[in-house]
Amino acid sequence: MKMETAVCGPRDATVKNVLIDSGSNVTAQDLLVVLAAEKEG
């Protein structure tokens, strides 16, 4: 099943690392991605 979810936050960021593989089962509170804050400029 494909899902799309918007992520809103207090600042701009990019995905630094994806911690799961395609097809993985996840549960509530699992860490899925690591974000890197964009530099203010």
Phi and psi restraints in degrees (range 20) as a CNS / XPLOR table:
assign (resid 1 and name C) (resid 2 and name N)
       (resid 2 and name CA) (resid 2 and name C) 1.0 -93.9 20.0 2
assign (resid 2 and name N) (resid 2 and name CA)
       (resid 2 and name C) (resid 3 and name N) 1.0 140.4 20.0 2
assign (resid 2 and name C) (resid 3 and name N)
       (resid 3 and name CA) (resid 3 and name C) 1.0 -135.4 20.0 2
assign (resid 3 and name N) (resid 3 and name CA)
       (resid 3 and name C) (resid 4 and name N) 1.0 147.4 20.0 2
assign (resid 3 and name C) (resid 4 and name N)
       (resid 4 and name CA) (resid 4 and name C) 1.0 -126.2 20.0 2
assign (resid 4 and name N) (resid 4 and name CA)
       (resid 4 and name C) (resid 5 and name N) 1.0 131.5 20.0 2
assign (resid 4 and name C) (resid 5 and name N)
       (resid 5 and name CA) (resid 5 and name C) 1.0 -134.4 20.0 2
assign (resid 5 and name N) (resid 5 and name CA)
       (resid 5 and name C) (resid 6 and name N) 1.0 130.2 20.0 2
assign (resid 5 and name C) (resid 6 and name N)
       (resid 6 and name CA) (resid 6 and name C) 1.0 -78.5 20.0 2
assign (resid 6 and name N) (resid 6 and name CA)
       (resid 6 and name C) (resid 7 and name N) 1.0 141.2 20.0 2
assign (resid 6 and name C) (resid 7 and name N)
       (resid 7 and name CA) (resid 7 and name C) 1.0 -117.9 20.0 2
assign (resid 7 and name N) (resid 7 and name CA)
       (resid 7 and name C) (resid 8 and name N) 1.0 120.2 20.0 2
assign (resid 7 and name C) (resid 8 and name N)
       (resid 8 and name CA) (resid 8 and name C) 1.0 -109.6 20.0 2
assign (resid 8 and name N) (resid 8 and name CA)
       (resid 8 and name C) (resid 9 and name N) 1.0 142.7 20.0 2
assign (resid 8 and name C) (resid 9 and name N)
       (resid 9 and name CA) (resid 9 and name C) 1.0 -151.0 20.0 2
assign (resid 9 and name N) (resid 9 and name CA)
       (resid 9 and name C) (resid 10 and name N) 1.0 173.8 20.0 2
assign (resid 9 and name C) (resid 10 and name N)
       (resid 10 and name CA) (resid 10 and name C) 1.0 -76.1 20.0 2
assign (resid 10 and name N) (resid 10 and name CA)
       (resid 10 and name C) (resid 11 and name N) 1.0 -9.5 20.0 2
assign (resid 10 and name C) (resid 11 and name N)
       (resid 11 and name CA) (resid 11 and name C) 1.0 -151.5 20.0 2
assign (resid 11 and name N) (resid 11 and name CA)
       (resid 11 and name C) (resid 12 and name N) 1.0 164.4 20.0 2
assign (resid 11 and name C) (resid 12 and name N)
       (resid 12 and name CA) (resid 12 and name C) 1.0 -72.4 20.0 2
assign (resid 12 and name N) (resid 12 and name CA)
       (resid 12 and name C) (resid 13 and name N) 1.0 146.7 20.0 2
assign (resid 12 and name C) (resid 13 and name N)
       (resid 13 and name CA) (resid 13 and name C) 1.0 -152.9 20.0 2
assign (resid 13 and name N) (resid 13 and name CA)
       (resid 13 and name C) (resid 14 and name N) 1.0 163.6 20.0 2
assign (resid 13 and name C) (resid 14 and name N)
       (resid 14 and name CA) (resid 14 and name C) 1.0 -123.7 20.0 2
assign (resid 14 and name N) (resid 14 and name CA)
       (resid 14 and name C) (resid 15 and name N) 1.0 158.7 20.0 2
assign (resid 14 and name C) (resid 15 and name N)
       (resid 15 and name CA) (resid 15 and name C) 1.0 -75.2 20.0 2
assign (resid 15 and name N) (resid 15 and name CA)
       (resid 15 and name C) (resid 16 and name N) 1.0 121.7 20.0 2
assign (resid 15 and name C) (resid 16 and name N)
       (resid 16 and name CA) (resid 16 and name C) 1.0 -91.1 20.0 2
assign (resid 16 and name N) (resid 16 and name CA)
       (resid 16 and name C) (resid 17 and name N) 1.0 -38.6 20.0 2
assign (resid 16 and name C) (resid 17 and name N)
       (resid 17 and name CA) (resid 17 and name C) 1.0 -154.9 20.0 2
assign (resid 17 and name N) (resid 17 and name CA)
       (resid 17 and name C) (resid 18 and name N) 1.0 138.0 20.0 2
assign (resid 17 and name C) (resid 18 and name N)
       (resid 18 and name CA) (resid 18 and name C) 1.0 -102.7 20.0 2
assign (resid 18 and name N) (resid 18 and name CA)
       (resid 18 and name C) (resid 19 and name N) 1.0 124.3 20.0 2
assign (resid 18 and name C) (resid 19 and name N)
       (resid 19 and name CA) (resid 19 and name C) 1.0 -97.2 20.0 2
assign (resid 19 and name N) (resid 19 and name CA)
       (resid 19 and name C) (resid 20 and name N) 1.0 1.6 20.0 2
assign (resid 19 and name C) (resid 20 and name N)
       (resid 20 and name CA) (resid 20 and name C) 1.0 -127.0 20.0 2
assign (resid 20 and name N) (resid 20 and name CA)
       (resid 20 and name C) (resid 21 and name N) 1.0 162.0 20.0 2
assign (resid 20 and name C) (resid 21 and name N)
       (resid 21 and name CA) (resid 21 and name C) 1.0 -101.0 20.0 2
assign (resid 21 and name N) (resid 21 and name CA)
       (resid 21 and name C) (resid 22 and name N) 1.0 157.0 20.0 2
assign (resid 21 and name C) (resid 22 and name N)
       (resid 22 and name CA) (resid 22 and name C) 1.0 -56.3 20.0 2
assign (resid 22 and name N) (resid 22 and name CA)
       (resid 22 and name C) (resid 23 and name N) 1.0 134.3 20.0 2
assign (resid 22 and name C) (resid 23 and name N)
       (resid 23 and name CA) (resid 23 and name C) 1.0 87.3 20.0 2
assign (resid 23 and name N) (resid 23 and name CA)
       (resid 23 and name C) (resid 24 and name N) 1.0 -1.5 20.0 2
assign (resid 23 and name C) (resid 24 and name N)
       (resid 24 and name CA) (resid 24 and name C) 1.0 -69.6 20.0 2
assign (resid 24 and name N) (resid 24 and name CA)
       (resid 24 and name C) (resid 25 and name N) 1.0 144.1 20.0 2
assign (resid 24 and name C) (resid 25 and name N)
       (resid 25 and name CA) (resid 25 and name C) 1.0 -85.5 20.0 2
assign (resid 25 and name N) (resid 25 and name CA)
       (resid 25 and name C) (resid 26 and name N) 1.0 135.9 20.0 2
assign (resid 25 and name C) (resid 26 and name N)
       (resid 26 and name CA) (resid 26 and name C) 1.0 -127.9 20.0 2
assign (resid 26 and name N) (resid 26 and name CA)
       (resid 26 and name C) (resid 27 and name N) 1.0 158.2 20.0 2
assign (resid 26 and name C) (resid 27 and name N)
       (resid 27 and name CA) (resid 27 and name C) 1.0 -125.3 20.0 2
assign (resid 27 and name N) (resid 27 and name CA)
       (resid 27 and name C) (resid 28 and name N) 1.0 169.3 20.0 2
assign (resid 27 and name C) (resid 28 and name N)
       (resid 28 and name CA) (resid 28 and name C) 1.0 -55.1 20.0 2
assign (resid 28 and name N) (resid 28 and name CA)
       (resid 28 and name C) (resid 29 and name N) 1.0 139.2 20.0 2
assign (resid 28 and name C) (resid 29 and name N)
       (resid 29 and name CA) (resid 29 and name C) 1.0 77.8 20.0 2
assign (resid 29 and name N) (resid 29 and name CA)
       (resid 29 and name C) (resid 30 and name N) 1.0 1.0 20.0 2
assign (resid 29 and name C) (resid 30 and name N)
       (resid 30 and name CA) (resid 30 and name C) 1.0 -67.5 20.0 2
assign (resid 30 and name N) (resid 30 and name CA)
       (resid 30 and name C) (resid 31 and name N) 1.0 138.9 20.0 2
assign (resid 30 and name C) (resid 31 and name N)
       (resid 31 and name CA) (resid 31 and name C) 1.0 -83.1 20.0 2
assign (resid 31 and name N) (resid 31 and name CA)
       (resid 31 and name C) (resid 32 and name N) 1.0 120.1 20.0 2
assign (resid 31 and name C) (resid 32 and name N)
       (resid 32 and name CA) (resid 32 and name C) 1.0 -103.8 20.0 2
assign (resid 32 and name N) (resid 32 and name CA)
       (resid 32 and name C) (resid 33 and name N) 1.0 -39.5 20.0 2
assign (resid 32 and name C) (resid 33 and name N)
       (resid 33 and name CA) (resid 33 and name C) 1.0 -139.3 20.0 2
assign (resid 33 and name N) (resid 33 and name CA)
       (resid 33 and name C) (resid 34 and name N) 1.0 157.1 20.0 2
assign (resid 33 and name C) (resid 34 and name N)
       (resid 34 and name CA) (resid 34 and name C) 1.0 -112.0 20.0 2
assign (resid 34 and name N) (resid 34 and name CA)
       (resid 34 and name C) (resid 35 and name N) 1.0 130.3 20.0 2
assign (resid 34 and name C) (resid 35 and name N)
       (resid 35 and name CA) (resid 35 and name C) 1.0 -104.3 20.0 2
assign (resid 35 and name N) (resid 35 and name CA)
       (resid 35 and name C) (resid 36 and name N) 1.0 148.2 20.0 2
assign (resid 35 and name C) (resid 36 and name N)
       (resid 36 and name CA) (resid 36 and name C) 1.0 -116.2 20.0 2
assign (resid 36 and name N) (resid 36 and name CA)
       (resid 36 and name C) (resid 37 and name N) 1.0 124.9 20.0 2
assign (resid 36 and name C) (resid 37 and name N)
       (resid 37 and name CA) (resid 37 and name C) 1.0 -65.1 20.0 2
assign (resid 37 and name N) (resid 37 and name CA)
       (resid 37 and name C) (resid 38 and name N) 1.0 138.4 20.0 2
assign (resid 37 and name C) (resid 38 and name N)
       (resid 38 and name CA) (resid 38 and name C) 1.0 -72.4 20.0 2
assign (resid 38 and name N) (resid 38 and name CA)
       (resid 38 and name C) (resid 39 and name N) 1.0 143.9 20.0 2
assign (resid 38 and name C) (resid 39 and name N)
       (resid 39 and name CA) (resid 39 and name C) 1.0 -71.5 20.0 2
assign (resid 39 and name N) (resid 39 and name CA)
       (resid 39 and name C) (resid 40 and name N) 1.0 134.2 20.0 2
assign (resid 39 and name C) (resid 40 and name N)
       (resid 40 and name CA) (resid 40 and name C) 1.0 -74.5 20.0 2
assign (resid 40 and name N) (resid 40 and name CA)
       (resid 40 and name C) (resid 41 and name N) 1.0 141.3 20.0 2
